[in-house]
Amino acid sequence: MKFSTTTIHKVDYNDFDKAINEFLKEKGANKIDYEIVADEELGNDCAKAFDVGKYNWAIPSENEKQEIINGKLAWSTGNILEWMCQEGKIPSGEYLVEISW
């Protein structure tokens, strides 16, 4: 049997939201209230996976970064994670955000 071992960074959605909000405030966003549940349209008792730092094309452009700072958050979670990784705020790898309320 062939297999590979992967490290997965599991994160509670509340901690995830807090980290993203803090990062965006560092970048100058004023009225940001990021919530993965709302922005990714997720339900209760689920998980959302992101593969961060794998592809250079996934890093947001300067225009995309400015749009995020200005409040365009819907469906931008992957871009924000790539930006955080690019700046050394989080390691590359697979992230699993666990949602349960």
C-alpha positions as MATLAB code, in Angstrom:
seq = 'MKFSTTTIHKVDYNDFDKAINEFLKEKGANKIDYEIVADEELGNDCAKAFDVGKYNWAIPSENEKQEIINGKLAWSTGNILEWMCQEGKIPSGEYLVEISW';
ca = [
       0.000    0.000    0.000;
       1.331    3.415   -0.947;
       0.468    6.398    1.213;
       1.818    9.718    2.337;
       1.669   11.459    5.678;
       0.303   14.980    5.870;
       0.266   17.441    8.718;
      -3.076   19.152    9.084;
      -3.486   22.309   11.141;
      -6.892   21.948   12.842;
      -8.403   25.236   13.998;
     -11.615   26.060   15.851;
     -13.658   28.556   13.850;
     -13.741   31.119   16.686;
      -9.935   31.170   16.915;
      -9.747   31.259   13.132;
     -12.053   34.299   12.927;
     -10.085   36.084   15.649;
      -6.725   35.504   13.904;
      -8.016   36.777   10.561;
      -9.630   39.849   12.135;
      -6.394   40.687   13.976;
      -4.359   40.271   10.785;
      -6.692   42.500    8.774;
      -6.669   45.183   11.467;
      -2.847   45.110   11.350;
      -3.153   45.817    7.641;
      -5.304   48.889    8.217;
      -8.834   47.541    7.900;
     -11.162   49.568   10.103;
     -14.595   47.986   10.037;
     -13.759   44.334    9.550;
     -15.811   41.650   11.244;
     -14.691   38.514    9.441;
     -16.669   35.337   10.146;
     -15.866   32.175    8.193;
     -19.404   30.854    8.630;
     -20.915   33.890    6.892;
     -18.177   34.525    4.357;
     -17.963   30.916    3.162;
     -21.691   30.215    3.673;
     -21.069   27.262    5.977;
     -23.452   25.444    8.276;
     -23.162   23.913   11.715;
     -21.135   20.745   12.412;
     -18.921   20.897    9.356;
     -15.311   21.583    8.457;
     -13.706   23.635    5.701;
     -10.254   22.761    4.349;
      -7.662   25.087    2.817;
      -4.335   24.161    1.216;
      -2.110   27.167    1.919;
       1.240   28.056    0.387;
       1.208   25.441   -2.336;
       0.783   27.594   -5.441;
       2.292   31.004   -6.220;
      -0.736   31.915   -8.338;
      -2.906   31.745   -5.205;
      -1.162   34.701   -3.533;
      -3.474   37.699   -3.797;
      -2.399   40.670   -5.906;
      -1.975   44.116   -4.375;
      -5.392   45.069   -5.796;
      -7.006   42.012   -4.187;
      -5.344   42.836   -0.866;
      -6.715   46.377   -1.008;
     -10.210   45.093   -1.821;
     -10.048   42.826    1.246;
      -8.889   45.712    3.450;
     -11.798   47.770    2.082;
     -14.265   45.093    3.178;
     -14.653   42.631    0.279;
     -14.551   39.514    2.430;
     -17.051   37.111    0.856;
     -15.249   34.094   -0.556;
     -11.835   35.625    0.209;
     -10.729   33.282    3.009;
      -8.220   31.432    0.840;
      -6.688   34.718   -0.334;
      -6.361   35.975    3.230;
      -4.663   32.744    4.336;
      -2.232   32.949    1.394;
      -1.449   36.553    2.334;
      -0.852   35.560    5.964;
       1.430   32.738    4.842;
       3.330   35.022    2.442;
       4.071   37.351    5.364;
       5.143   34.522    7.681;
       2.132   34.832   10.026;
       1.134   31.183    9.516;
       3.021   28.169    8.143;
       2.124   26.677    4.784;
       0.148   23.462    4.793;
      -3.341   22.126    5.070;
      -5.793   23.869    7.388;
      -9.012   22.337    8.605;
     -11.396   24.809   10.211;
     -13.878   22.990   12.428;
     -17.281   24.591   12.822;
     -19.695   23.643   15.578;
     -21.963   25.869   17.625;
];
